Amino acid sequence: MALPKSDLAELRRAKALLENPGIAAKLSSLVGSPVERGLKMLPAKVRSGVHRATEAALMKALDVAVTSLGIGTGARPSRDRLHKIAAAASGAAGGALGLAALTWELPISTTLMLRSIADIAAAEGENPRHIETKLACLTVFALGSTRSDRDDAAESGYFAARAALASAVSEAAKHLAEKGLSKGGAPALVRLVSLIGARFGIVVSEKAAAQAVPILGAAGGALINTIFIGHYQDMARGHFIVRRLEKIHGAEPVKLAYEKL
């Protein structure tokens, strides 16, 4: 079944957002040197710290998603700029203190991004009060690091990331529906956070490498966080456009149309 022209245009917009240049390229234009080079220079202790901070931030985001996400949201335009300003303020505080601030700044910026993602989901017709939507918001953090210059098919990026998470999302949704967060260390939740963290951690490491440039300071930290949240706002917009079209036309027709664009 062919999608109408208007929906194909929406899908084309979604694909442009989801397949856009990775955050490393965006950060490199800010710091003036390839972020990949900075990644190689990060001490092993910092890299392990990034991993721990990422897992902690995602567990906090999961808690926020289940307990409070969706309160006060509704069918209206998303407030992307407001959330960027809040993220920039968090980044400025963290940038003034350097990499040492990552452990407390990342949970704050991740929670801000999650609320912005939920705002975008609501604007695209989702209900962030539903467990399925809450987890769909959380999985956006796994979409920001799926593309590389070697990828030459859509299947290697967006839809592959969704497929890789599908089983874990289903198990987590079942657990949350039956038991909520009463057993926060449940294997289903830990597995989901671990899978998302493996992808989100790549982007967080790129962010840390950019923040390691000594001349940036508070202003640089604000800019980095603005790029950081903007990247995931793009991922969220593309993701929830695709989900909206899937509800209208079915998952397979939308996927086939996406791959042909």
Phi and psi in degrees as a GROMACS rama.xvg file:
@    title "Ramachandran Plot"
@    xaxis  label "Phi"
@    yaxis  label "Psi"
@TYPE xy
-79.7389  140.2  ALA-2
-79.4621  146.101  LEU-3
-59.1875  156.284  PRO-4
-57.522  -39.6435  LYS-5
-64.5955  -38.8432  SER-6
-74.2819  -33.125  ASP-7
-63.9724  -37.4804  LEU-8
-64.5871  -40.0621  ALA-9
-64.0935  -41.4375  GLU-10
-66.237  -38.1181  LEU-11
-62.8806  -39.9416  ARG-12
-62.7648  -43.8993  ARG-13
-60.8152  -44.0546  ALA-14
-64.9329  -38.3238  LYS-15
-61.6632  -36.6224  ALA-16
-72.1727  -44.2913  LEU-17
-73.8925  -26.677  LEU-18
-104.086  17.1788  GLU-19
-73.5976  168.469  ASN-20
-55.5479  141.575  PRO-21
-63.5724  165.615  GLY-22
-65.4272  -26.4688  ILE-23
-59.7489  -41.8504  ALA-24
-65.1354  -39.8373  ALA-25
-67.0264  -41.4529  LYS-26
-70.3078  -33.8413  LEU-27
-62.1374  -35.773  SER-28
-67.535  -24.4544  SER-29
-82.0971  -47.0663  LEU-30
-86.6204  -10.8751  VAL-31
83.5757  7.55525  GLY-32
-151.815  156.211  SER-33
-59.3492  130.6  PRO-34
-64.4416  -30.848  VAL-35
-56.939  -36.2374  GLU-36
-66.4934  -40.5232  ARG-37
-65.3789  -33.662  GLY-38
-60.9088  -40.8054  LEU-39
-67.2811  -24.3746  LYS-40
-89.3813  -10.1973  MET-41
-66.7525  129.486  LEU-42
-60.5776  152.425  PRO-43
-57.4365  -36.4086  ALA-44
-62.974  -38.5799  LYS-45
-68.5168  -42.143  VAL-46
-61.996  -41.6954  ARG-47
-68.2421  -33.564  SER-48
-65.0708  -37.4902  GLY-49
-61.7497  -42.9675  VAL-50
-61.4111  -46.4525  HIS-51
-65.3224  -41.6444  ARG-52
-64.8251  -36.8726  ALA-53
-65.0409  -47.8829  THR-54
-61.1516  -43.805  GLU-55
-64.2408  -40.9823  ALA-56
-64.6168  -39.3333  ALA-57
-71.82  -35.3638  LEU-58
-65.2213  -38.7558  MET-59
-64.3487  -41.7571  LYS-60
-63.8534  -39.0244  ALA-61
-61.3416  -43.3196  LEU-62
-60.7618  -45.1837  ASP-63
-63.7775  -42.4342  VAL-64
-59.1789  -44.6205  ALA-65
-76.9638  -38.7543  VAL-66
-90.0625  -30.3177  THR-67
-138.471  -7.53159  SER-68
-66.3978  133.062  LEU-69
106.075  -16.7081  GLY-70
-69.4501  122.915  ILE-71
86.1746  2.35617  GLY-72
-92.9907  163.145  THR-73
-169.759  -178.216  GLY-74
-78.0885  91.098  ALA-75
-156.434  166.295  ARG-76
-58.737  143.069  PRO-77
-72.6794  153.054  SER-78
-100.666  62.5015  ARG-79
-59.6255  -43.1544  ASP-80
-65.7541  -40.6602  ARG-81
-60.2511  -44.2344  LEU-82
-67.7287  -33.46  HIS-83
-64.7955  -39.9503  LYS-84
-63.3632  -43.2306  ILE-85
-63.8336  -41.4539  ALA-86
-66.4746  -36.8437  ALA-87
-63.9565  -39.9519  ALA-88
-63.0061  -41.9936  ALA-89
-63.8486  -41.8656  SER-90
-66.4141  -34.7507  GLY-91
-63.9528  -43.2821  ALA-92
-64.0923  -42.9185  ALA-93
-69.2379  -37.6872  GLY-94
-64.5205  -31.2949  GLY-95
-67.5765  -25.8894  ALA-96
-104.391  -7.74593  LEU-97
77.6116  -158.098  GLY-98
-62.8297  -24.6768  LEU-99
-60.9027  -22.8501  ALA-100
-85.3532  -5.17162  ALA-101
-58.3171  -39.5476  LEU-102
-64.8654  -30.0515  THR-103
-100.309  -26.0044  TRP-104
-78.408  -35.3842  GLU-105
-63.5054  -45.1681  LEU-106
-58.8562  -35.3119  PRO-107
-67.0907  -50.2164  ILE-108
-67.3666  -34.7835  SER-109
-66.2395  -40.9878  THR-110
-65.175  -40.6875  THR-111
-61.4608  -42.738  LEU-112
-65.1041  -40.4069  MET-113
-60.9595  -42.8267  LEU-114
-66.1692  -35.9065  ARG-115
-66.9122  -40.369  SER-116
-61.291  -42.8435  ILE-117
-64.0767  -36.7936  ALA-118
-61.8722  -42.7039  ASP-119
-67.2379  -41.3542  ILE-120
-58.1801  -44.3754  ALA-121
-63.3635  -39.4795  ALA-122
-64.8589  -25.1286  ALA-123
-94.9188  12.5346  GLU-124
97.0012  4.7287  GLY-125
-85.7399  161.387  GLU-126
-110.606  102.957  ASN-127
-65.7798  -2.61269  PRO-128
-82.3956  -16.8178  ARG-129
-82.3772  140.373  HIS-130
-57.069  -41.8896  ILE-131
-58.748  -43.4135  GLU-132
-70.3319  -39.459  THR-133
-56.2776  -45.9255  LYS-134
-72.0466  -32.7305  LEU-135
-63.3652  -37.1616  ALA-136
-64.009  -44.5994  CYS-137
-63.9922  -37.9636  LEU-138
-71.7656  -12.0249  THR-139
-57.7278  -29.8354  VAL-140
-66.2827  -15.55  PHE-141
-91.1877  -3.97358  ALA-142
-94.8232  -11.6032  LEU-143
-82.7869  -5.00132  GLY-144
-128.911  24.648  SER-145
-89.7641  -15.2306  THR-146
-99.234  147.311  ARG-147
-147.127  167.835  SER-148
-64.3025  -20.1964  ASP-149
-83.7867  -13.8731  ARG-150
-72.3916  126.131  ASP-151
-124.908  14.6269  ASP-152
-145.995  143.705  ALA-153
-59.9392  -30.6618  ALA-154
-61.3901  -25.6945  GLU-155
-80.0081  -7.0433  SER-156
-116.047  -102.567  GLY-157
-57.1227  -55.3013  TYR-158
-70.0921  -29.6987  PHE-159
-65.787  -40.2948  ALA-160
-63.8147  -42.5431  ALA-161
-63.7105  -42.0479  ARG-162
-64.2815  -38.6687  ALA-163
-65.4426  -27.1647  ALA-164
-97.4064  -11.8476  LEU-165
-55.9341  -47.9258  ALA-166
-64.6469  -44.4705  SER-167
-65.1607  -38.5746  ALA-168
-64.269  -42.9753  VAL-169
-62.5802  -43.8876  SER-170
-65.3891  -40.9607  GLU-171
-66.2479  -40.734  ALA-172
-61.9552  -41.7843  ALA-173
-63.9423  -43.9534  LYS-174
-63.0058  -45.2555  HIS-175
-66.6973  -37.053  LEU-176
-65.7361  -35.0141  ALA-177
-87.5768  -37.9622  GLU-178
-127.553  -6.77151  LYS-179
60.9288  -146.139  GLY-180
-97.3515  17.0953  LEU-181
-61.3851  -25.1793  SER-182
-125.109  72.0899  LYS-183
-59.421  -21.9332  GLY-184
-91.3021  13.6708  GLY-185
-56.8732  140.735  ALA-186
-52.4492  -37.5192  PRO-187
-62.1022  -40.35  ALA-188
-75.7558  -40.6181  LEU-189
-62.4175  -41.0769  VAL-190
-63.0479  -44.5616  ARG-191
-62.5495  -47.707  LEU-192
-61.573  -38.4223  VAL-193
-64.329  -42.9154  SER-194
-66.5788  -42.7342  LEU-195
-66.7527  -41.8036  ILE-196
-61.4336  -33.8993  GLY-197
-61.1168  -33.8881  ALA-198
-88.1551  -45.005  ARG-199
-62.7261  -35.2138  PHE-200
-60.4402  -30.3931  GLY-201
-61.5329  -46.4246  ILE-202
-69.5535  -38.5374  VAL-203
-63.3326  -38.6911  VAL-204
-63.3761  -39.2901  SER-205
-65.649  -38.7735  GLU-206
-63.017  -44.6592  LYS-207
-62.6712  -39.7198  ALA-208
-63.1832  -38.9552  ALA-209
-68.3576  -39.5078  ALA-210
-69.129  -18.8632  GLN-211
-73.0854  -13.5253  ALA-212
-66.0745  117.103  VAL-213
-65.9339  -22.6812  PRO-214
-84.8636  -6.09576  ILE-215
-72.3847  -51.5971  LEU-216
64.6923  -155.015  GLY-217
-64.0962  -43.9168  ALA-218
-62.3878  -41.9339  ALA-219
-65.8619  -39.2004  GLY-220
-61.529  -38.6222  GLY-221
-65.0858  -42.8427  ALA-222
-65.6303  -42.5655  LEU-223
-60.9594  -43.8833  ILE-224
-68.7518  -30.4357  ASN-225
-65.8096  -42.0006  THR-226
-65.9365  -41.7077  ILE-227
-57.4939  -54.0929  PHE-228
-70.3324  -35.21  ILE-229
-61.6349  -37.1991  GLY-230
-60.5978  -46.5172  HIS-231
-77.9432  -23.9905  TYR-232
-64.8365  -39.4399  GLN-233
-63.3687  -45.4067  ASP-234
-59.6299  -43.5408  MET-235
-64.3022  -45.0501  ALA-236
-59.8537  -47.9656  ARG-237
-62.0892  -44.1935  GLY-238
-61.6724  -45.969  HIS-239
-80.0047  -20.2132  PHE-240
-66.1396  -46.3052  ILE-241
-60.2673  -45.2744  VAL-242
-62.1631  -39.0313  ARG-243
-63.349  -43.4961  ARG-244
-68.3025  -33.6019  LEU-245
-63.6184  -35.9752  GLU-246
-68.5605  -24.8414  LYS-247
-86.8955  -45.8868  ILE-248
-109.758  -11.3787  HIS-249
98.0005  152.556  GLY-250
-67.0263  -44.8796  ALA-251
-66.7464  -45.9044  GLU-252
-59.2262  -37.7816  PRO-253
-68.2005  -41.8005  VAL-254
-63.2997  -43.5073  LYS-255
-63.7521  -42.2413  LEU-256
-64.7815  -39.9998  ALA-257
-60.303  -44.8291  TYR-258
-69.8955  -25.2025  GLU-259
-83.6213  -17.9613  LYS-260
